[in-house]
Amino acid sequence: MPTIRIPKEHWEKVWETLGQVGPIHRISKDYLYVVSERHLEVLKERNLPYTLEGENPGDANR
């Protein structure tokens, strides 16, 4: 599953959106979360900032 980093200044909006899509898992106090592919699709559709960590980092959105 993909791991993303949410920018601190956008955390609230991104977190709210992710929660509406489905469960996510926080893995670090550094705003790192394990999400589903569907979460990534929604973040891209809504043009919300995140950084893809680990798996396929070249696919990072913002």
N, CA, C and O atoms as CSV, one atom per row, in Angstrom:
chain,resi,resn,atom,element,x,y,z
A,1,MET,N,N,0.848,-1.184,0.000
A,1,MET,CA,C,0.000,0.000,0.000
A,1,MET,C,C,0.892,1.246,0.000
A,1,MET,O,O,1.974,1.238,0.587
A,2,PRO,N,N,0.445,2.293,-0.645
A,2,PRO,CA,C,1.236,3.520,-0.723
A,2,PRO,C,C,1.373,4.213,0.632
A,2,PRO,O,O,0.486,4.143,1.483
A,3,THR,N,N,2.498,4.874,0.799
A,3,THR,CA,C,2.747,5.695,1.978
A,3,THR,C,C,2.892,7.132,1.508
A,3,THR,O,O,3.644,7.416,0.576
A,4,ILE,N,N,2.165,8.043,2.160
A,4,ILE,CA,C,2.243,9.444,1.776
A,4,ILE,C,C,2.641,10.306,2.957
A,4,ILE,O,O,2.459,9.929,4.115
A,5,ARG,N,N,3.184,11.463,2.642
A,5,ARG,CA,C,3.466,12.499,3.632
A,5,ARG,C,C,2.527,13.658,3.325
A,5,ARG,O,O,2.449,14.125,2.189
A,6,ILE,N,N,1.824,14.111,4.341
A,6,ILE,CA,C,0.899,15.232,4.185
A,6,ILE,C,C,1.622,16.493,4.652
A,6,ILE,O,O,2.158,16.514,5.760
A,7,PRO,N,N,1.648,17.549,3.830
A,7,PRO,CA,C,2.264,18.796,4.276
A,7,PRO,C,C,1.545,19.341,5.509
A,7,PRO,O,O,0.316,19.408,5.547
A,8,LYS,N,N,2.314,19.721,6.495
A,8,LYS,CA,C,1.756,20.183,7.775
A,8,LYS,C,C,0.714,21.295,7.580
A,8,LYS,O,O,-0.330,21.295,8.233
A,9,GLU,N,N,1.006,22.232,6.684
A,9,GLU,CA,C,0.106,23.379,6.498
A,9,GLU,C,C,-1.211,23.000,5.814
A,9,GLU,O,O,-2.158,23.786,5.833
A,10,HIS,N,N,-1.285,21.815,5.214
A,10,HIS,CA,C,-2.512,21.361,4.544
A,10,HIS,C,C,-3.121,20.140,5.231
A,10,HIS,O,O,-4.063,19.536,4.718
A,11,TRP,N,N,-2.585,19.789,6.373
A,11,TRP,CA,C,-2.972,18.544,7.031
A,11,TRP,C,C,-4.479,18.428,7.244
A,11,TRP,O,O,-5.065,17.392,6.931
A,12,GLU,N,N,-5.107,19.459,7.763
A,12,GLU,CA,C,-6.519,19.359,8.136
A,12,GLU,C,C,-7.406,19.019,6.933
A,12,GLU,O,O,-8.241,18.119,7.020
A,13,LYS,N,N,-7.236,19.723,5.821
A,13,LYS,CA,C,-8.070,19.483,4.638
A,13,LYS,C,C,-7.790,18.105,4.037
A,13,LYS,O,O,-8.721,17.387,3.672
A,14,VAL,N,N,-6.510,17.733,3.933
A,14,VAL,CA,C,-6.154,16.433,3.364
A,14,VAL,C,C,-6.669,15.315,4.262
A,14,VAL,O,O,-7.248,14.346,3.772
A,15,TRP,N,N,-6.465,15.440,5.561
A,15,TRP,CA,C,-6.922,14.436,6.516
A,15,TRP,C,C,-8.438,14.238,6.426
A,15,TRP,O,O,-8.919,13.105,6.405
A,16,GLU,N,N,-9.174,15.324,6.375
A,16,GLU,CA,C,-10.631,15.247,6.279
A,16,GLU,C,C,-11.041,14.490,5.011
A,16,GLU,O,O,-11.928,13.638,5.055
A,17,THR,N,N,-10.408,14.796,3.907
A,17,THR,CA,C,-10.720,14.129,2.637
A,17,THR,C,C,-10.389,12.648,2.704
A,17,THR,O,O,-11.193,11.816,2.283
A,18,LEU,N,N,-9.219,12.307,3.225
A,18,LEU,CA,C,-8.827,10.900,3.335
A,18,LEU,C,C,-9.807,10.113,4.196
A,18,LEU,O,O,-10.170,8.986,3.861
A,19,GLY,N,N,-10.230,10.708,5.298
A,19,GLY,CA,C,-11.172,10.047,6.198
A,19,GLY,C,C,-12.515,9.768,5.554
A,19,GLY,O,O,-13.181,8.792,5.900
A,20,GLN,N,N,-12.920,10.618,4.618
A,20,GLN,CA,C,-14.184,10.411,3.913
A,20,GLN,C,C,-14.102,9.242,2.944
A,20,GLN,O,O,-15.114,8.608,2.641
A,21,VAL,N,N,-12.896,8.956,2.455
A,21,VAL,CA,C,-12.696,7.874,1.483
A,21,VAL,C,C,-12.666,6.516,2.177
A,21,VAL,O,O,-13.228,5.545,1.671
A,22,GLY,N,N,-12.011,6.446,3.332
A,22,GLY,CA,C,-11.894,5.178,4.046
A,22,GLY,C,C,-10.787,5.230,5.069
A,22,GLY,O,O,-10.147,6.268,5.237
A,23,PRO,N,N,-10.546,4.118,5.763
A,23,PRO,CA,C,-9.540,4.095,6.818
A,23,PRO,C,C,-8.130,4.343,6.284
A,23,PRO,O,O,-7.764,3.894,5.198
A,24,ILE,N,N,-7.359,5.068,7.078
A,24,ILE,CA,C,-5.943,5.286,6.785
A,24,ILE,C,C,-5.162,4.957,8.054
A,24,ILE,O,O,-5.738,4.878,9.139
A,25,HIS,N,N,-3.860,4.767,7.917
A,25,HIS,CA,C,-3.048,4.384,9.059
A,25,HIS,C,C,-1.864,5.315,9.200
A,25,HIS,O,O,-1.056,5.450,8.281
A,26,ARG,N,N,-1.764,5.955,10.347
A,26,ARG,CA,C,-0.629,6.825,10.642
A,26,ARG,C,C,0.543,5.950,11.059
A,26,ARG,O,O,0.398,5.074,11.912
A,27,ILE,N,N,1.706,6.187,10.459
A,27,ILE,CA,C,2.867,5.365,10.799
A,27,ILE,C,C,4.000,6.176,11.407
A,27,ILE,O,O,5.030,5.621,11.789
A,28,SER,N,N,3.810,7.497,11.499
A,28,SER,CA,C,4.858,8.346,12.046
A,28,SER,C,C,4.260,9.677,12.485
A,28,SER,O,O,3.243,10.122,11.952
A,29,LYS,N,N,4.900,10.299,13.456
A,29,LYS,CA,C,4.483,11.635,13.878
A,29,LYS,C,C,4.853,12.679,12.829
A,29,LYS,O,O,4.461,13.841,12.937
A,30,ASP,N,N,5.601,12.266,11.826
A,30,ASP,CA,C,6.050,13.166,10.765
A,30,ASP,C,C,5.047,13.222,9.612
A,30,ASP,O,O,5.436,13.418,8.461
A,31,TYR,N,N,3.772,13.053,9.914
A,31,TYR,CA,C,2.707,13.156,8.926
A,31,TYR,C,C,2.803,12.095,7.830
A,31,TYR,O,O,2.469,12.362,6.675
A,32,LEU,N,N,3.256,10.899,8.188
A,32,LEU,CA,C,3.313,9.776,7.253
A,32,LEU,C,C,2.125,8.850,7.481
A,32,LEU,O,O,1.811,8.484,8.614
A,33,TYR,N,N,1.472,8.480,6.382
A,33,TYR,CA,C,0.269,7.657,6.454
A,33,TYR,C,C,0.279,6.596,5.365
A,33,TYR,O,O,0.746,6.840,4.253
A,34,VAL,N,N,-0.235,5.424,5.691
A,34,VAL,CA,C,-0.450,4.367,4.703
A,34,VAL,C,C,-1.882,4.527,4.213
A,34,VAL,O,O,-2.824,4.579,5.005
A,35,VAL,N,N,-2.030,4.604,2.893
A,35,VAL,CA,C,-3.338,4.843,2.291
A,35,VAL,C,C,-3.590,3.817,1.179
A,35,VAL,O,O,-2.710,3.033,0.826
A,36,SER,N,N,-4.787,3.844,0.647
A,36,SER,CA,C,-5.133,2.956,-0.462
A,36,SER,C,C,-4.944,3.679,-1.796
A,36,SER,O,O,-4.743,4.893,-1.842
A,37,GLU,N,N,-5.013,2.913,-2.862
A,37,GLU,CA,C,-4.945,3.513,-4.199
A,37,GLU,C,C,-6.114,4.476,-4.408
A,37,GLU,O,O,-5.968,5.503,-5.071
A,38,ARG,N,N,-7.266,4.139,-3.843
A,38,ARG,CA,C,-8.439,5.022,-3.964
A,38,ARG,C,C,-8.178,6.367,-3.300
A,38,ARG,O,O,-8.582,7.405,-3.823
A,39,HIS,N,N,-7.503,6.358,-2.149
A,39,HIS,CA,C,-7.137,7.623,-1.499
A,39,HIS,C,C,-6.312,8.483,-2.449
A,39,HIS,O,O,-6.563,9.680,-2.589
A,40,LEU,N,N,-5.323,7.866,-3.102
A,40,LEU,CA,C,-4.464,8.616,-4.027
A,40,LEU,C,C,-5.282,9.197,-5.181
A,40,LEU,O,O,-5.066,10.340,-5.585
A,41,GLU,N,N,-6.207,8.420,-5.703
A,41,GLU,CA,C,-7.050,8.897,-6.797
A,41,GLU,C,C,-7.828,10.147,-6.382
A,41,GLU,O,O,-7.900,11.120,-7.132
A,42,VAL,N,N,-8.404,10.111,-5.188
A,42,VAL,CA,C,-9.194,11.244,-4.705
A,42,VAL,C,C,-8.304,12.457,-4.472
A,42,VAL,O,O,-8.685,13.574,-4.822
A,43,LEU,N,N,-7.131,12.260,-3.892
A,43,LEU,CA,C,-6.218,13.383,-3.678
A,43,LEU,C,C,-5.849,14.035,-5.009
A,43,LEU,O,O,-5.801,15.260,-5.110
A,44,LYS,N,N,-5.592,13.222,-6.021
A,44,LYS,CA,C,-5.257,13.752,-7.349
A,44,LYS,C,C,-6.450,14.478,-7.965
A,44,LYS,O,O,-6.296,15.566,-8.520
A,45,GLU,N,N,-7.641,13.880,-7.869
A,45,GLU,CA,C,-8.853,14.497,-8.421
A,45,GLU,C,C,-9.112,15.866,-7.801
A,45,GLU,O,O,-9.534,16.796,-8.489
A,46,ARG,N,N,-8.861,15.984,-6.507
A,46,ARG,CA,C,-9.140,17.237,-5.795
A,46,ARG,C,C,-7.918,18.153,-5.725
A,46,ARG,O,O,-7.955,19.220,-5.112
A,47,ASN,N,N,-6.846,17.715,-6.362
A,47,ASN,CA,C,-5.619,18.507,-6.435
A,47,ASN,C,C,-5.103,18.890,-5.038
A,47,ASN,O,O,-4.686,20.025,-4.809
A,48,LEU,N,N,-5.139,17.938,-4.126
A,48,LEU,CA,C,-4.652,18.172,-2.766
A,48,LEU,C,C,-3.183,17.768,-2.661
A,48,LEU,O,O,-2.762,16.793,-3.283
A,49,PRO,N,N,-2.407,18.506,-1.882
A,49,PRO,CA,C,-0.970,18.242,-1.811
A,49,PRO,C,C,-0.616,17.044,-0.936
A,49,PRO,O,O,-1.209,16.826,0.121
A,50,TYR,N,N,0.357,16.280,-1.401
A,50,TYR,CA,C,0.934,15.175,-0.658
A,50,TYR,C,C,2.217,14.792,-1.360
A,50,TYR,O,O,2.462,15.196,-2.497
A,51,THR,N,N,3.037,14.008,-0.675
A,51,THR,CA,C,4.242,13.455,-1.280
A,51,THR,C,C,4.191,11.954,-1.116
A,51,THR,O,O,3.990,11.454,-0.010
A,52,LEU,N,N,4.369,11.239,-2.195
A,52,LEU,CA,C,4.401,9.785,-2.156
A,52,LEU,C,C,5.774,9.353,-1.658
A,52,LEU,O,O,6.794,9.751,-2.220
A,53,GLU,N,N,5.802,8.555,-0.628
A,53,GLU,CA,C,7.041,8.066,-0.029
A,53,GLU,C,C,7.180,6.573,-0.311
A,53,GLU,O,O,6.178,5.864,-0.400
A,54,GLY,N,N,8.382,6.103,-0.449
A,54,GLY,CA,C,8.596,4.666,-0.607
A,54,GLY,C,C,8.238,4.159,-1.981
A,54,GLY,O,O,9.006,4.347,-2.924
A,55,GLU,N,N,7.075,3.512,-2.123
A,55,GLU,CA,C,6.659,2.898,-3.382
A,55,GLU,C,C,6.463,3.955,-4.469
A,55,GLU,O,O,5.707,4.910,-4.283
A,56,ASN,N,N,7.136,3.785,-5.588
A,56,ASN,CA,C,6.983,4.635,-6.762
A,56,ASN,C,C,7.021,6.140,-6.447
A,56,ASN,O,O,6.093,6.859,-6.818
A,57,PRO,N,N,8.055,6.625,-5.782
A,57,PRO,CA,C,8.079,8.041,-5.421
A,57,PRO,C,C,8.038,8.981,-6.624
A,57,PRO,O,O,7.715,10.160,-6.476
A,58,GLY,N,N,8.363,8.472,-7.814
A,58,GLY,CA,C,8.267,9.297,-9.007
A,58,GLY,C,C,6.850,9.669,-9.372
A,58,GLY,O,O,6.630,10.552,-10.202
A,59,ASP,N,N,5.877,9.001,-8.755
A,59,ASP,CA,C,4.466,9.287,-9.016
A,59,ASP,C,C,3.895,10.334,-8.065
A,59,ASP,O,O,2.681,10.539,-8.039
A,60,ALA,N,N,4.733,10.992,-7.297
A,60,ALA,CA,C,4.256,11.956,-6.305
A,60,ALA,C,C,3.459,13.067,-6.971
A,60,ALA,O,O,3.806,13.535,-8.055
A,61,ASN,N,N,2.393,13.477,-6.312
A,61,ASN,CA,C,1.497,14.472,-6.862
A,61,ASN,C,C,2.065,15.882,-6.739
A,61,ASN,O,O,2.232,16.555,-7.756
A,62,ARG,N,N,2.360,16.339,-5.565
A,62,ARG,CA,C,2.789,17.721,-5.337
A,62,ARG,C,C,4.062,17.752,-4.565
A,62,ARG,O,O,4.582,18.829,-4.274
